[in-house]
Amino acid sequence: FSIHLRRGVTVGGTVVDGADGKPVQGSVVSAMTGVSADAAVPDQDKTTATDARGAFVLRGVDPELGIWISHAGYEEFDGAGVCSTASRTGSGEYRARITMDRGSSLAGTVCDTDGKPMPSVAVSDGGIKCATTDKDGRFSIPAPKKIKTGEGNVYNLVFTSPGFLERNIGLRSAQSDLRVAMQAEPEIRGTVAGPDGRPVRRFRVVFGPSGSAANLGRMAADIVSSNGVFRLKAAAYGRTVLEVVADGFAPWRGETAAGRNAAPAAVRLSRGVTVRGVVAANGSVVAPDVAVLEPQAPGPGEVDKPLAAEVGDRGGFELRCVNPGDYFLELRADGRSVGRFCVNVPPTGIDVGQIALSGAGRIKGRFYYPPGAQATGEWAQ
């Protein structure tokens, strides 16, 4: 492949206040970079600042992408078309007089859900302008960034503070008395014990919003606790699916509440039951080396993961810590299935006895459409 470099141009000029025409010193002028004007961003390696006269000179500017100008007290200037409107000197340099507007300020107060002012909350406009609330929870951001949407320009403020959920607030117009309530991060907590009531000291907790599909929103944590206690931050308030897995115990699943000062979950693990059997491989069948037990209706969590055990030299296998239920028992040789069976595991466990695997064969028969299926097209679907 080949890379074609396009020669940049030099853009210079002055930046002035749109209201009084005075020079704006300290404006940051950056060349834009990207594959297109829609996807362009300021180039941090090609930047300069205006002097006391508001003047600047920037080399290596892509004439199609233009420049970007920002200043703490002014609205950002999108100069994508600056080269098409600027004048040119005899040396080919583009010269432009750029006016910047002070815009409006966004100000307000941040408090917790009890109405108590919150100091040291970080407030951002989604761009480069940030503020921190004072001891009274007050903040102010001059000339915040406007975001273009299909319904016009909007402001987007982001509020963050340790121990609290992040808040994003969209505004169509500037406000000076905005009140923002920050919600403390929810948590789940509980204790894990074995069937004898003794604490389980090492376990894994998987949790997420109730009803979430697959593993969407699920989080996991490995816990080491001498008294079996866990306390974890959750992503959202409300009912939460909770799963606990520990060596030597059957997996556990239940629900708890994620919130502040919610009732702790009391998890009591069981040893589960055992599924055992013996495999006899006859004829051309390769002797299996692994027995796998998989729920017939698997879900997304740790509880539904298949269990596996080696098949011994004499064909015996034993799967422990199994929850009662309906399973598929699959025998595999070098990762390939050589037998698959349905097994109902009762609360007392099960010995499936001897499983005889014979050589390959064929099944012959005829295939019939249900009455009326061809006419309606349902069978074809």
Phi and psi in degrees as a GROMACS rama.xvg file:
@    title "Ramachandran Plot"
@    xaxis  label "Phi"
@    yaxis  label "Psi"
@TYPE xy
-129.622  149.446  SER-2
-114.438  125.379  ILE-3
-105.264  119.134  HIS-4
-94.2037  134.407  LEU-5
-100.913  133.096  ARG-6
-69.1493  129.284  ARG-7
-79.2005  169.578  GLY-8
-115.113  167.07  VAL-9
-101.002  128.168  THR-10
-118.874  128.65  VAL-11
-137.728  172.265  GLY-12
155.083  -156.583  GLY-13
-133.041  150.134  THR-14
-114.919  125.388  VAL-15
-128.817  160.909  VAL-16
-71.1383  131.994  ASP-17
-68.5625  -19.0793  GLY-18
-90.099  -47.6126  ALA-19
-114.625  -3.3368  ASP-20
75.5575  6.40844  GLY-21
-76.4558  150.43  LYS-22
-60.564  144.5  PRO-23
-107.573  101.518  VAL-24
-81.7922  146.598  GLN-25
84.6074  9.95954  GLY-26
-70.914  136.846  SER-27
-92.0236  121.271  VAL-28
-110.784  123.31  VAL-29
-126.723  143.534  SER-30
-74.8071  146.238  ALA-31
-90.6341  146.576  MET-32
-136.031  149.962  THR-33
153.331  173.619  GLY-34
-80.295  -20.2073  VAL-35
-155.305  167.598  SER-36
-63.8544  -33.1587  ALA-37
-70.238  -27.2256  ASP-38
-109.623  15.4194  ALA-39
-78.7888  148.223  ALA-40
-136.42  157.693  VAL-41
-60.9639  135.193  PRO-42
-86.688  112.092  ASP-43
-68.5541  -16.0541  GLN-44
-90.4022  -11.853  ASP-45
-123.951  88.2157  LYS-46
-147.992  154.033  THR-47
-150.432  178.868  THR-48
-133.326  149.48  ALA-49
-75.2537  146.877  THR-50
-89.1465  -165.803  ASP-51
-63.3431  -25.098  ALA-52
-90.9558  3.08819  ARG-53
78.1385  9.76836  GLY-54
-87.0206  152.764  ALA-55
-153.335  156.927  PHE-56
-139.547  128.16  VAL-57
-132.813  124.108  LEU-58
-101.574  158.726  ARG-59
76.2086  30.0976  GLY-60
-86.2868  133.61  VAL-61
-73.8075  116.895  ASP-62
-62.7943  -22.6888  PRO-63
-83.0128  -25.9264  GLU-64
-97.9927  -28.8284  LEU-65
77.3793  -150.938  GLY-66
-129.297  170.398  ILE-67
-135.843  133.566  TRP-68
-126.239  133.387  ILE-69
-136.131  152.127  SER-70
-155.107  142.318  HIS-71
-57.2555  -31.6708  ALA-72
-101.877  8.91723  GLY-73
-135.197  159.787  TYR-74
-69.2412  146.243  GLU-75
-65.0023  144.58  GLU-76
-108.009  119.924  PHE-77
-93.7932  104.537  ASP-78
-101.909  44.0562  GLY-79
-62.0651  -34.6103  ALA-80
-103.932  21.5524  GLY-81
-63.0642  -35.0677  VAL-82
-71.9723  -23.7655  CYS-83
-80.2076  -19.8384  SER-84
-108.738  -16.2104  THR-85
-76.7731  156.039  ALA-86
-83.9561  163.421  SER-87
-122.187  140.236  ARG-88
-86.9986  175.424  THR-89
-62.9598  -27.2714  GLY-90
-86.2765  0.343696  SER-91
92.2119  1.73823  GLY-92
-76.4456  139.974  GLU-93
-86.8157  133.683  TYR-94
-121.583  131.031  ARG-95
-140.669  145.552  ALA-96
-107.592  116.907  ARG-97
-113.95  127.948  ILE-98
-102.866  138.434  THR-99
-119.68  137.921  MET-100
-96.3408  140.835  ASP-101
-70.2537  -26.9589  ARG-102
65.8874  -164.764  GLY-103
-106.648  165.376  SER-104
-109.371  149.297  SER-105
-108.736  126.818  LEU-106
-141.887  157.487  ALA-107
174.843  -162.008  GLY-108
-131.62  140.233  THR-109
-112.539  131.947  VAL-110
-138.28  171.281  CYS-111
-89.6434  -177.262  ASP-112
-68.9634  -12.6066  THR-113
-92.1022  0.565698  ASP-114
86.5731  7.49838  GLY-115
-83.5095  127.372  LYS-116
-57.2528  141.831  PRO-117
-113.803  114.321  MET-118
-82.3839  163.532  PRO-119
63.2694  26.0828  SER-120
-83.8528  131.251  VAL-121
-82.4152  128.945  ALA-122
-121.862  128.343  VAL-123
-129.554  150.11  SER-124
-92.3563  11.7443  ASP-125
83.5069  -2.9792  GLY-126
-120.501  -125.644  GLY-127
-100.944  -5.79082  ILE-128
-96.7773  126.949  LYS-129
-134.085  161.819  CYS-130
-149.297  163.614  ALA-131
-129.139  132.921  THR-132
-66.8038  146.025  THR-133
-84.7513  -168.887  ASP-134
-64.5442  -20.266  LYS-135
-97.957  8.10047  ASP-136
79.1385  9.20302  GLY-137
-84.119  148.18  ARG-138
-146.617  160.7  PHE-139
-153.552  131.699  SER-140
-122.985  112.763  ILE-141
-77.439  138.895  PRO-142
46.2665  58.8268  ALA-143
-66.3691  161.819  PRO-144
-68.5897  139.933  LYS-145
-103.044  137.929  LYS-146
-107.854  129.176  ILE-147
-78.3724  129.107  LYS-148
-130.847  173.908  THR-149
-66.9778  -16.8225  GLY-150
-108.594  16.725  GLU-151
113.189  -175.568  GLY-152
-84.601  138.358  ASN-153
-134.618  156.256  VAL-154
-93.6267  146.117  TYR-155
-132.537  112.903  ASN-156
-104.187  138.394  LEU-157
-118.481  125.918  VAL-158
-114.485  127.069  PHE-159
-135.058  143.168  THR-160
-157.9  135.853  SER-161
-55.7888  133.273  PRO-162
87.4642  1.50369  GLY-163
-129.697  152.679  PHE-164
-70.2088  139.374  LEU-165
-65.6711  141.213  GLU-166
-121.24  135.415  ARG-167
-119.015  125.423  ASN-168
-126.155  124.567  ILE-169
-99.1874  136.385  GLY-170
-131.836  136.779  LEU-171
-86.7679  -18.8713  ARG-172
-142.699  159.666  SER-173
-69.6239  146.838  ALA-174
-135.482  147.559  GLN-175
-111.75  -4.90332  SER-176
-132.45  37.5729  ASP-177
-66.1034  134.419  LEU-178
-116.083  124.599  ARG-179
-122.147  127.571  VAL-180
-104.382  125.51  ALA-181
-96.9714  133.207  MET-182
-99.7514  129.533  GLN-183
-61.8826  147.171  ALA-184
-60.7633  132.831  GLU-185
-73.7431  163.339  PRO-186
-145.044  158.908  GLU-187
-118.979  146.04  ILE-188
-148.446  160.87  ARG-189
173.363  -172.444  GLY-190
-130.016  148.607  THR-191
-122.533  125.987  VAL-192
-135.11  158.934  ALA-193
-84.1715  -177.78  GLY-194
-63.2943  -20.6923  PRO-195
-90.9411  2.94389  ASP-196
86.2007  -3.9535  GLY-197
-78.5376  143.916  ARG-198
-61.9491  142.296  PRO-199
-92.9273  123.01  VAL-200
-88.5112  -25.416  ARG-201
-128.357  124.746  ARG-202
-160.465  166.536  PHE-203
-117.146  132.782  ARG-204
-112.219  128.451  VAL-205
-121.326  130.147  VAL-206
-149.141  157.386  PHE-207
-176.387  172.226  GLY-208
-56.2977  139.287  PRO-209
-65.0694  133.855  SER-210
86.768  -0.795718  GLY-211
-69.025  141.782  SER-212
-77.5811  144.815  ALA-213
47.6198  -133.43  ALA-214
-102.048  18.6735  ASN-215
-60.8972  122.505  LEU-216
79.3608  2.08083  GLY-217
-79.6029  144.358  ARG-218
-128.095  158.381  MET-219
-138.997  151.602  ALA-220
-150.411  137.146  ALA-221
-93.9941  123.824  ASP-222
-111.236  134.964  ILE-223
-122.812  113.247  VAL-224
-145.458  125.704  SER-225
-66.0769  -26.2205  SER-226
-110.671  11.1246  ASN-227
73.0542  16.5298  GLY-228
-92.7025  139.883  VAL-229
-132.114  149.741  PHE-230
-149.905  114.108  ARG-231
-132.441  147.355  LEU-232
-78.8048  135.72  LYS-233
-105.577  163.996  ALA-234
-85.0687  -23.9581  ALA-235
-153.3  157.486  ALA-236
-76.4703  154.771  TYR-237
119.229  -172.141  GLY-238
-65.0101  137.401  ARG-239
-132.872  131.922  THR-240
-75.0399  132.168  VAL-241
-125.292  128.807  LEU-242
-126.521  140.036  GLU-243
-130.284  129.76  VAL-244
-127.495  132.841  VAL-245
-146.497  145.07  ALA-246
-60.5351  135.084  ASP-247
86.1991  2.16949  GLY-248
-131.775  155.27  PHE-249
-73.7363  145.079  ALA-250
-60.0125  148.657  PRO-251
-124.253  140.143  TRP-252
-135.301  140.542  ARG-253
-162.631  -165.971  GLY-254
-127.973  151.165  GLU-255
-145.41  178.239  THR-256
-106.19  132.733  ALA-257
-97.6459  125.542  ALA-258
-179.399  -159.537  GLY-259
-106.871  126.919  ARG-260
60.6927  30.1792  ASN-261
-73.1202  156.61  ALA-262
-62.781  135.006  ALA-263
-70.8451  149.282  PRO-264
-82.1546  136.298  ALA-265
-106.285  102.131  ALA-266
-97.1758  122.49  VAL-267
-116.254  109.407  ARG-268
-83.8435  150.826  LEU-269
-114.734  162.011  SER-270
-76.3393  -12.4489  ARG-271
73.2304  -168.851  GLY-272
-123.948  175.868  VAL-273
-115.828  139.318  THR-274
-115.654  121.193  VAL-275
-133.42  164.129  ARG-276
-177.712  -179.216  GLY-277
-133.558  136.446  VAL-278
-107.429  131.238  VAL-279
-119.078  111.994  ALA-280
-96.6724  124.155  ALA-281
-117.632  161.724  ASN-282
65.0273  -133.034  GLY-283
-91.1655  4.08332  SER-284
-73.285  131.949  VAL-285
-74.456  131.126  VAL-286
-61.737  130.132  ALA-287
-69.8729  152.626  PRO-288
-115.592  -10.4278  ASP-289
-140.123  138.514  VAL-290
-111.118  129.373  ALA-291
-122.103  130.732  VAL-292
-111.744  119.323  LEU-293
-127.46  132.126  GLU-294
-57.0385  141.076  PRO-295
-68.7743  -27.8358  GLN-296
-121.521  73.4853  ALA-297
-70.2231  149.181  PRO-298
-113.013  -167.092  GLY-299
-88.7499  -6.01222  PRO-300
-98.3286  -176.364  GLY-301
-65.0561  -32.0645  GLU-302
-63.0251  -29.6239  VAL-303
-95.6326  6.06872  ASP-304
-71.1095  142.249  LYS-305
-62.3087  148.683  PRO-306
-103.563  143.44  LEU-307
-133.393  147.644  ALA-308
-146.565  147.213  ALA-309
-71.9184  146.092  GLU-310
-91.9277  125.279  VAL-311
-71.0284  173.97  GLY-312
-59.8581  -30.3464  ASP-313
-95.3305  10.9563  ARG-314
89.0661  0.0674914  GLY-315
-80.5126  147.187  GLY-316
-143.28  156.123  PHE-317
-149.329  120.949  GLU-318
-109.368  121.072  LEU-319
-109.156  169.331  ARG-320
57.1397  47.7927  CYS-321
-101.279  135.125  VAL-322
-80.2872  140.041  ASN-323
-57.5738  147.789  PRO-324
154.244  -171.926  GLY-325
-96.7767  130.667  ASP-326
-135.813  163.01  TYR-327
-101.831  129.762  PHE-328
-104.879  115.538  LEU-329
-115.626  134.005  GLU-330
-105.423  130.228  LEU-331
-125.52  145.339  ARG-332
-126.453  116.028  ALA-333
55.4854  39.6207  ASP-334
82.7081  -3.17823  GLY-335
-107.115  137.726  ARG-336
-72.6331  132.051  SER-337
-119.928  1.7988  VAL-338
-179.154  138.984  GLY-339
-142.361  130.556  ARG-340
-138.655  155.744  PHE-341
-91.4944  134.256  CYS-342
-135.069  128.801  VAL-343
-99.4209  117.429  ASN-344
-95.6537  113.187  VAL-345
-80.2776  171.518  PRO-346
-62.2131  -14.4643  PRO-347
-97.2623  1.28176  THR-348
82.8763  179.402  GLY-349
-154.404  142.361  ILE-350
-109.676  111.23  ASP-351
-78.0159  -3.94919  VAL-352
76.078  -151.007  GLY-353
-91.9407  131.097  GLN-354
-108.316  115.109  ILE-355
-95.5686  120.208  ALA-356
-104.832  122.815  LEU-357
-106.25  -178.4  SER-358
-70.389  176.562  GLY-359
-71.837  152.005  ALA-360
-147.996  -171.193  GLY-361
-130.475  148.481  ARG-362
-115.727  125.171  ILE-363
-115.15  148.351  LYS-364
179.029  -173.278  GLY-365
-119.301  152.188  ARG-366
-111.471  129.972  PHE-367
-122.501  143.036  TYR-368
-81.0572  144.032  TYR-369
-63.6332  153.153  PRO-370
-57.0464  129.997  PRO-371
79.6775  -1.28029  GLY-372
-69.7577  -39.5938  ALA-373
-66.6629  -34.143  GLN-374
-69.1764  -37.5933  ALA-375
-88.6123  -19.5227  THR-376
81.8335  0.91452  GLY-377
-64.3181  -37.4053  GLU-378
-67.9076  -35.77  TRP-379
-64.5533  -29.3995  ALA-380
